[in-house]
Each structure stands twice: as structure tokens, then as C-alpha cells.
Amino acid sequence: MARQTGGFLDRITHRSALRRWRAAAGAAPKADLTELRRQRSRARKLRRQLDELLHVAEYRLALPAIGNDAIAAPHDSDWTWRPEAWRGPLPEPGVVAVDSGAQLGGEVTLFHDCKISELTLRQLRNTREADLAPFGLRMDVFQFDGSYLSLAIDLPPAAVEGLTKAYLVRVECVVEMESPLEIFARLNIKSGPNTEKLVREVPLSSGERHVEFDLAYSKLNEKRIDKAWLDLIFEGPQMNQVVLRDLTFSRRLRAEI
């Protein structure tokens, strides 16, 4: 009962305050200057508190919630992962006129061979109910005089721990783009002095896209695996905006026949 009474009194107080400020705003054009100056001071103090509340509320109530690490992966996966750029806020959210080799966070690096860079890369907040990742990456490409453009994502040590040719590695991404273009995913696995490279074209026929790499068809040296990374290669990217809403990785053992 006390909780209901408190809510009722809060609503009454709120409505009364709204009426006072609505009346003050309506009377402002003809108000005494001394009174108007006093009201302005109070309004500024109130606005600062309201802006702070709105900033925190918008951040916390945006969908999906920060800290949500749900990943749509096959049920028999023994490892899943979402890179930090899609998982949480980065200290530096964006780069403009991006040089080749520039990093966004500690895991994403952009490579190109443009003479003049007209590229931007920025982290954005996902707010759609359908999004699982709290953040996404937006890449804007204007004039493009290079021959290649790629994003390299370094995989953590857990990705290659115990990795053998018996595994399937799956990459899922949610991509939006202004104009059609081709995207290729290249999985690189370094084993000793050699690097095994497996390439798949990302299907663009639906909103959620995935590719799988069957390591049975590789020349992987299972005893000398050091690290792995993924290259997302964009063909014909000029005058386009590409938004990677989500990017996740998983691996699982191939079913025994």
C-alpha cells in the first residue's frame, strides 16, 4: 500500500511541476526580467540533471543490453566467441581517413592499398530488438583507388587450443550495405613457418550469413599451430556503407561417419 501511495504522490508532484514550467514558458515573453533571470537559472540546473538522467537511461535501456554475450552457434560447439568490437564499448570508437594497418580496439585491423584514404571505420550501438550483439561496426567508403580492402580479426588463443583437422570452424555475421558487393572470408591458421589459408564467399542472400571452414581439406600441421585470424575481404567497396551488426565464431568436431 505504501508503495502505491508513493507512486501516486510522485505522479501528483510531477504533474504539478510540469504545469508550473509550462506556465512559466508561456509567460516568458512578457515576464519581468528579474523573474525571468531567476527562472533561467533554475531551468539550467534542472536541465543538467535531466540531461544526465536521459544520457544514462538511453545507454542502459538500449537493446541489446551490454554484457549480453548470447551467440547463435551449433549446439555441439566446444568454443564460441564474439570479438570485443561487437561485445563492448571501445576506448576509441572511430577512425577517419583510415591508414592501412590502423586498428580499432585490440583485435580489428583495416588494410588497404589506397593512395588517398577516404575510408571511415566506427563502432556503433546496436539498438534493434533483433540484435544479439550490443555493438556493431560501420565502414564508410567513398572514392576508392586501391585494389583491395579487408578487415583482419585476430582470434584468441582458445580458438586454436586443441584444434585438429577434425574440426569445422564457423563464422556468422549480420551485414547491412547500401549497395551490393561481394564479401569473402579467409581463415588463416599459422602452423610453424607456414600459414594455411581457407577462403569462402559470404552468401548475401539473407540478413544473417555464415560460412564454414572444414579443416579436413587443409594441409594443417596439427602439432605446430600457433595462432589464427580471419580476413573479411570486400570487393568493389567504393561509394558504399557497410554495417557489420554482429560477427561471431564457433567450432565443433565433425560428425563421425
Protein Blocks (a to p, Z undefined) as FASTA:
>chain_A
ZZmmmmmmmmmmmmmmmmmmmmmmmmmmmgcfklmmmmmmmmmmmmmmmmmmmmmmmmmm
pccdehiacdcddfkbcbdcddfklmbccfblbdehiaehiaehjkbccddfbfbdcbdc
dddddfbfklmbfbdcddddfddfbfbdcddddddfklmgopafkbccddddddddfbdc
dddddddddehjbccdddddddfkbfbdcddddfklpccdfklcfbdcdddddehkghia
dddfbacddddddddZZ
